Amino acid sequence: MTLLGLLSRLTALAHVGLALGAGLLALRTALGLVAVPAASRAGVAAMLALPITLMLASVVGLLLLARRVWREPAGARGLLLGVHAPLLGLGVLMIAYGRSAQTAAARSAADGGGLMGGFGDLVLLGGLALTLVAGCAVACAVAAGRSSGRHQSVGL
């Protein structure tokens, strides 16, 4: 298997994994409404309708992108770069913010506080996952451009 084939398979599988995670998160959020008191349920459901809808739409988008990358990596080059180059930057910012939050939580814990220490861990792990997937997708897109004979510079 070529490097492009391996990268495209890994990228497609990562997108399927992200779709599964987003779908489970949407399901868990929707099922969490059961725990909300009946008097507040309508308001909370209205507040969560847009995030749940966006998560479900992202599941569809991720699965369509995974299918396209799996079948035709060279044809998905522009789509991968357009979606994942900004996400790569966002992932790096999340890592930096998560590390900063961990440092602040450690200082707070030294002063007797530190209850929000786990928040930095969540942001850091999310940033690592996002950076890993976006980096793999950008690498796949660059490799696809090289294998198709297009050597123009990519504006990342």
C-alpha positions, 0 to 999 in steps of 0.5 A: 500500500502506498503512503497516500493509500495508508494516509487516506485510510487512516484519515477516513477511519478517524472521521468515522471515529469522530462521527461515532463520537459526535453521534454518541454525544448528541444521543447522550445530550438528548437522553440527558433531558430525561434528568431535567425536571419536567417544569424546565424540560421544554426550555432546556430542550429548546436551548439544546435543539441547535447544538444537538442538530449541529452534532447530528449534521456533523455526523452526516458530514464526517461520514460523507467526507470519510467515504470520499477520502476512502474512495478517492483521496486525490479528489478530496484534496481541496475539501480536506484542506478547506475543512482541516487547515483551520481546524489544525489551527484551532486544535493547536490553540486548544492545546495551548489553552488546555495547558494554560488552564492546567498551569492555572489549576496547579497554582490554584491548588497550591493556594487551596483551590483547584476544583476546575483542574479537570477542565484544562485536561478536557480541552487539552485532550480535545485539542490533541484529538482535533490536531491529530485528525486535522494533521492527518487530513492535511498530510493526506491532502498534501500527499494526494496533491503530490501524487496527482502531479500538482505541486503548487503551494498550499495556502495554510 
